[in-house]
Amino acid sequence: MATTADTTFTKHPHPSPVAADVRAQVLANPGFGTAFTDHMVEIDFAEGKGWHDARVIPYGPIALDPAAAVLHYAQEIFEGLKAYRLADGGIALFRPEANAQRFNASACRLAMPELPEDVFVEAVRQQVLADKDWFPTVEGGSMYLRPFMFASEAFLGVRPAKQYKFMVIASPAGNYFKSGAPAVSIWVSDYTRAAPGGTGAAKCGGNYAASLVPTAEAFSRGHDQVLFLDAAERKWVEELGGMNLFFVFDDGSILTPELTGTILPGITRSSLLTLAAEEGLTVREGRYSLDQWKADAASGKLVETFACGTAAVVTPVGKVANHEGEFLIGSGGPGQLTQKLRAKLVGIQRGEIADTHGWVTRI
Ligand code: PMP
């Protein structure tokens, strides 16, 4: 649903922001997703009125009617992107318009109103500017931004709600993987994540709720992430709980699962497809079975596998396990191409390598 928006952001600074010494401690060791900045952005939507009352307000709890539709039917979507401190001290967002587009694609799938792309990007910008003192001081740190939208209408009938809230919160971020391991170990789940015709391509909370049991199983077995196979044949590699996958072969080609509607179209995935082609690799989007992956790893045809996403950037996969056993990729450590692509992407994101694609938006 296309919508109208009156979006002049009013600003309400926090009366008692986090003390500078406490903030400095957080920024020296931010972890992932546990600390939040002083402010947040909120915009309301009502049918007939469109988007209104855009505001930057102190971070804090929100009042919600117990009958709010999101609490019952999970009408909720979100995004994840990062702001970076550049080498020259400036601040930049990486491809925020791509997040805005994906957000609206998710909105359409969940019968929610679209937010104009320029309003999405401006909301994110306002959030970063309000808390620009919250960039981590650790190597590789960034500000993780979480835009989200949910149905706030108090109504228990099952139909698309007529009222929504869009919000942005921010969290200083260090390394995503707790172990900080050079190569991660993944567990191939017997559960599936998304069926054909379902919501797999949308970034909706429900997809993640359904992935929690399989993820907990992966953790309890000592792995870092869960991998899902397709729901129809239980054969084809789809993606990890929060990352897309790439396979690197000894003939100089690189493969990633194609976008069939059951996996999330990652923005890191799309960026790496471009960068890999520029490196002279043959880039393919297609199907790859777990059996073939195992066979290619054994024969040496497959030389590297890596996972990618906003939070994890580019992370090598060293080990793959399921109920039948496990196999190693290459030497089990980070591969050359994985490191090269990671360095290129991070360099562009941080303004150390020229941005020839118009991906970096200074704010
Ligand atoms: N797949 C899933 C299921 C995810 O949650 C994410 C993280 N958004 C990704 C892939 C990677 O997407 P992106 O590169 O846009 O962060």
Boltz pocket constraint, residues with backbone or C-beta under 6 A from the ligand:
constraints:
  - pocket:
      binder: B
      contacts: [[A, 80], [A, 239], [A, 240], [A, 241], [A, 242], [A, 243], [A, 244], [A, 264], [A, 265], [A, 266], [A, 267], [A, 268], [A, 269], [A, 308], [A, 309], [A, 310], [A, 311]]
      max_distance: 6.0
